[in-house]
Every structure is written in C-alpha cells, then in structure tokens.
C-alpha cells in the first residue's frame, strides 16, 4: 500500500466488501463506468473506513471496484474517512440521497445498522430524521420480500420499485408463488410497467395462463398486447366500443373480488390499506358517474 496527497492506493485483497449487498446493480451504468475507467482511468477515489481490526471497509465505490477488477488493475485509489463505521454509512447515504434511493435500499441499510450496530427503531428514526413508523415500514419490506428476489433486485434483474409494488404483496400472500414468478421474469430484465402487466395477468389468470406466462414471459406479453390491441371505433361500431369497455370494467371488478376472496387484503400493510381505500372510493365515484351518464344518454337517444 502506498499513500500520496491524502489518498491511499489499496490492493483489492485489502478491502472488506461487507456492504456490497446494500447496493442494487445497474448493468447499463456499470458498462458506462467500465468504459470510462478504461479510457480515462480512475478519477474519483473510493471511500474506506478502518474497522476495529484495522481492515479497510469499503463504504462507497463498489461499482468502481468491480470495474477495476474486470480491467485487471492492481490497485484502487481510496480516501479514508476518520469516522466510526456506522457514522460513515449514514453520511454516505446522505451524500447519495440525490440519486433517489428506493425504499428497498433504505430497508437494507436500516437492517444492517440494526443488526450490526444494535440501533433501535427510535435511534434509526432520529438518525434519518424520520418517524419510527417510516423505519418499520422499510424494515418490513426487507422481511417480506424473499431473499431470492432481493438478490435479483441487487443484480438489476428486477426494478426495485416493481418489486415493492407487485412482488411484496404477492410474497405476503404466497411466498413460493412470488419466488416462482420472479425467477421466471427476472432473466428478461423487464421494465417496471412490464412487471406490473405480468403480475396482473398472473394474479388474474387460471393455471393455463400462469403456465404460459412462466414458460415465456416476453412471448406472453407480446400475445397479450396483440390480443388487447383493438380496431378503431369506425371498424368496431359504436355499440362494440361501449360494450367492450363495459365488459372490461366488469372483468376488472370480478378479478378484484377474486383477490379479496383469496385473502389478499389481509396481507396488506396499514399504509397499503389506506391506499386501497382511497383508490376504491375513486373507482366507486367513477363507476357511479358512468352509470348515471349512460342512463341519461341512452334515455335521450330514444
């Protein structure tokens, strides 16, 4: 190890990568970083802190380290923070807050601080300037989402937002089903919108639909898009357009009722229940307005 200008050059075996699991990966960003490092070399040092045994614990710069290893470099330039390990983690998180950390990444960090350093929900809430309820909700995400799916999020196979919105509720209702669905769709790296479509089809489909979806999610999406692509009103006729919309409305209502009968509502966290109540009230108002307008328009048409 050599030192110059406040920086140290460390060999990779000198780094402790214990916090690598707190970061999700983006293949696209890592590819850009790899190209940049190959062209211009390392411009920004990674950040390390010394633990009680004197090892250099990497706090920030995991993507840079992975890229430098792939480029077969011998060392990485680092700057050492004179902070306690927990304080360094908190400071690094605050510095990255502009990157839009998701609730799942926040949950990973909170769980690490709780388990490694014994911080209580009250301690964590004070450090993050948040309520204990905020802390509990994010810790619940980490507990409820199976570790297999969390690994897929870290690898960049599944978008964190999609995992929280769709796979967490499914895991609460049926953990094995959530793992099976994530394992099928993850290798295709679907967008958040595609995950939502696949989740809705999986939850609303019968055994044959689910089998087709799991066998080839991308082909299923293409078939679904082709099936839902409707001709314009001139080709269909006015009655067909209206009847199609009303049929779709009824189908959505029946699917929601099936979810309730399957016990999905009992798996919701309190904030999710409030969101369901709000959406249900809006849907009810929209449906009543539709009924009233149809009755008036049909009556006038006579």
C-alpha positions in Angstrom: 0.0 0.0 0.0 1.3 3.5 -0.9 0.0 6.8 0.2 0.0 10.2 -1.5 -1.9 13.5 -1.4 -4.3 12.3 1.3 -5.2 9.2 -0.8 -4.1 5.6 -0.4 -3.6 3.0 -3.1 -5.0 -0.3 -1.9 -4.7 -3.7 -3.3 -8.1 -5.4 -3.7 -7.4 -8.1 -1.1 -7.0 -5.3 1.5 -10.7 -4.3 1.0 -13.5 -5.5 3.1 -16.6 -5.6 0.9 -19.1 -6.3 3.7 -21.7 -3.7 2.5 -21.8 -4.8 -1.1 -25.3 -6.4 -0.5 -26.7 -2.9 0.4 -26.5 -1.7 -3.3 -28.5 -2.7 -6.2 -26.8 -3.1 -9.6 -27.5 -1.5 -12.9 -25.7 -3.3 -15.8 -26.1 -0.2 -18.0 -24.5 2.1 -15.5 -21.7 -0.4 -14.8 -21.0 -0.7 -18.5 -20.7 3.1 -18.9 -18.4 3.2 -15.9 -16.2 0.4 -17.2 -15.8 2.2 -20.5 -14.9 5.5 -18.7 -12.3 3.8 -16.4 -10.8 2.0 -19.4 -10.5 5.3 -21.3 -9.5 7.8 -18.5 -8.5 5.7 -15.5 -9.9 6.2 -12.0 -10.7 9.8 -11.4 -12.7 9.6 -8.2 -11.4 7.7 -5.2 -13.5 5.2 -3.3 -14.2 5.7 0.4 -13.0 3.4 3.2 -13.0 3.4 7.0 -10.9 1.4 9.3 -12.7 -1.2 11.5 -11.5 -2.4 14.9 -9.2 -5.0 13.3 -7.6 -2.3 11.0 -9.1 -3.6 7.8 -10.2 -1.1 5.2 -14.0 -1.4 5.0 -15.4 -0.1 1.6 -18.2 2.4 2.2 -18.6 3.9 -1.2 -17.3 2.8 -4.6 -18.5 -0.7 -5.1 -19.1 -0.2 -8.8 -15.7 1.3 -9.3 -14.0 -1.6 -7.6 -15.9 -4.2 -9.7 -15.0 -2.3 -12.9 -11.3 -2.1 -11.9 -11.2 -5.8 -11.1 -12.7 -6.5 -14.6 -10.0 -4.3 -16.1 -7.3 -6.3 -14.3 -6.0 -3.3 -12.4 -3.7 -4.0 -9.4 -4.9 -1.3 -7.0 -7.8 1.1 -6.3 -7.3 4.7 -5.2 -9.1 5.4 -1.9 -9.7 8.1 0.7 -10.0 7.1 4.3 -12.7 8.8 6.4 -11.8 9.3 10.1 -15.3 8.2 11.3 -16.9 5.3 13.1 -18.2 2.7 10.7 -21.9 3.4 11.4 -21.5 7.1 11.1 -19.7 6.6 7.7 -22.6 4.6 6.4 -25.1 7.2 7.4 -23.0 10.0 5.9 -22.5 8.1 2.6 -26.3 7.5 2.4 -27.0 11.2 2.9 -24.5 12.0 0.1 -26.3 9.7 -2.2 -29.8 10.9 -1.4 -29.9 12.9 -4.6 -29.7 9.6 -6.5 -33.2 8.7 -5.4 -32.5 5.7 -3.2 -35.5 3.4 -3.2 -37.3 2.2 -0.1 -35.8 -1.3 -0.6 -32.2 0.0 -0.5 -33.1 2.1 2.6 -34.5 -1.1 4.2 -31.2 -2.9 3.5 -29.3 -0.2 5.2 -31.6 0.1 8.1 -31.5 -3.7 8.7 -27.7 -3.6 8.6 -27.5 -0.7 11.1 -30.0 -2.5 13.3 -28.3 -5.9 13.2 -24.6 -5.0 13.1 -24.7 -2.0 15.4 -27.7 -2.7 17.6 -29.6 0.5 16.7 -33.3 0.6 17.7 -36.1 1.9 15.5 -36.1 5.1 17.6 -32.3 5.5 17.0 -32.7 5.0 13.3 -35.6 7.3 13.0 -33.6 10.1 14.8 -30.5 9.5 12.6 -32.6 9.6 9.3 -34.9 12.4 10.6 -37.9 10.1 10.1 -40.6 8.5 12.2 -40.4 5.1 13.8 -43.3 4.1 11.5 -41.1 5.0 8.4 -38.3 2.8 9.7 -40.7 -0.1 10.5 -42.3 0.0 7.0 -38.9 -0.2 5.3 -37.7 -2.9 7.5 -40.9 -4.8 6.8 -40.1 -4.6 3.0 -36.8 -6.4 3.6 -38.5 -9.0 5.8 -41.5 -9.6 3.5 -39.5 -9.8 0.2 -37.8 -13.2 -0.1 -34.0 -13.2 -0.2 -34.0 -14.7 -3.6 -36.0 -11.8 -5.1 -33.8 -9.3 -3.2 -30.8 -10.8 -4.9 -32.5 -10.3 -8.2 -33.0 -6.6 -7.4 -29.4 -6.2 -6.4 -28.3 -7.8 -9.7 -30.5 -5.4 -11.6 -32.8 -8.1 -13.0 -35.9 -6.7 -11.3 -36.6 -3.0 -10.8 -36.8 -2.2 -7.1 -40.0 -0.1 -7.5 -41.7 -3.0 -9.3 -40.5 -5.5 -6.6 -42.0 -3.3 -3.9 -45.3 -2.6 -5.7 -46.1 -6.0 -7.0 -43.9 -8.8 -5.6 -44.0 -7.7 -1.9 -47.9 -8.1 -1.8 -47.7 -11.4 -3.6 -45.0 -12.7 -1.2 -47.1 -11.7 1.7 -50.0 -13.8 0.3 -47.9 -16.7 -1.2 -44.1 -16.6 -0.8 -43.4 -19.5 -3.1 -45.6 -18.1 -5.9 -43.7 -14.8 -5.7 -40.3 -16.6 -5.9 -41.5 -18.6 -8.9 -42.8 -15.6 -10.8 -39.6 -13.5 -10.1 -37.4 -16.4 -11.2 -39.3 -16.6 -14.5 -39.3 -12.9 -15.4 -36.0 -11.8 -13.8 -33.6 -13.1 -16.6 -35.5 -11.0 -19.1 -34.9 -7.8 -17.1 -38.5 -6.5 -17.6 -39.4 -2.8 -17.1 -41.5 -1.7 -14.2 -44.5 -1.5 -16.4 -43.9 -5.0 -17.8 -43.6 -6.4 -14.3 -47.0 -4.8 -13.5 -48.6 -6.3 -16.5 -47.2 -9.8 -15.8 -48.2 -9.6 -12.2 -51.8 -8.6 -13.1 -52.0 -11.4 -15.6 -50.6 -13.9 -13.2 -52.9 -13.0 -10.4 -56.0 -12.9 -12.6 -55.2 -16.0 -14.7 -56.0 -19.6 -14.4 -53.5 -22.4 -14.3 -53.1 -22.5 -18.1 -52.4 -18.7 -18.2 -49.9 -18.9 -15.4 -48.1 -21.8 -17.0 -47.8 -19.9 -20.3 -46.6 -16.8 -18.6 -43.9 -18.7 -16.6 -42.7 -20.6 -19.7 -42.0 -17.4 -21.7 -42.9 -14.1 -20.1 -41.8 -12.0 -23.1 -43.9 -14.0 -25.6 -46.8 -13.8 -23.2 -46.5 -10.0 -23.1 -46.5 -9.9 -26.9 -49.5 -12.1 -27.2 -51.3 -10.0 -24.5 -50.5 -6.8 -26.4 -51.8 -8.3 -29.7 -55.0 -9.5 -28.0 -55.8 -6.2 -26.4 -55.0 -4.1 -29.5 -58.5 -3.1 -30.7 -59.6 -1.7 -34.0 -60.7 1.9 -34.0 -64.3 2.9 -33.5 -65.1 3.2 -37.2 -64.2 -0.5 -37.6 -66.0 -1.7 -34.5 -69.1 0.4 -34.4 -70.3 2.5 -31.5 -72.0 -0.4 -29.7 -69.0 -2.6 -29.8 -66.7 0.1 -28.4 -69.1 0.8 -25.5 -69.8 -2.9 -24.8 -66.1 -3.7 -24.8 -65.3 -1.0 -22.3 -68.2 -2.2 -20.0 -67.1 -5.8 -20.3 -63.5 -4.8 -19.3 -64.9 -2.8 -16.3 -66.8 -5.9 -15.2 -63.8 -8.1 -15.7 -61.6 -5.9 -13.5 -64.3 -5.8 -10.8 -64.6 -9.6 -10.8 -60.8 -10.1 -10.7 -60.6 -7.7 -7.7 -63.3 -9.7 -5.9 -61.4 -12.9 -6.5 -58.3 -11.4 -4.9 -60.3 -10.4 -1.9 -61.8 -13.9 -1.6 -58.2 -15.3 -1.8 -57.3 -13.3 1.3 -55.0 -10.8 -0.3 -56.5 -7.8 1.7 -55.4 -9.4 4.9 -51.8 -9.4 3.8 -51.7 -5.6 3.2 -49.7 -3.3 5.5 -51.7 -0.3 7.0 -50.4 2.2 4.5 -51.3 -0.1 1.6 -54.8 -0.5 3.1 -55.3 3.3 3.2 -54.2 3.5 -0.5 -56.7 0.7 -1.4 -59.5 2.6 0.4 -58.6 5.8 -1.5 -58.5 4.1 -4.9 -61.7 2.2 -4.2 -63.5 5.4 -3.3 -62.3 7.0 -6.6 -63.3 3.9 -8.6 -66.8 3.9 -7.0 -67.3 7.5 -7.9 -66.2 6.9 -11.4 -68.4 3.9 -11.8 -71.5 5.8 -10.4 -70.8 8.7 -12.8 -70.6 6.2 -15.7 -73.9 4.6 -14.7 -75.7 7.9 -14.4 -74.3 9.2 -17.7 -75.2 6.0 -19.6 -78.8 6.1 -18.3 -79.2 9.7 -19.3 -77.6 9.4 -22.7 -79.4 6.2 -23.6 -82.7 7.7 -22.4 -82.1 10.8 -24.5 -81.2 8.7 -27.5 -84.7 7.2 -27.5 
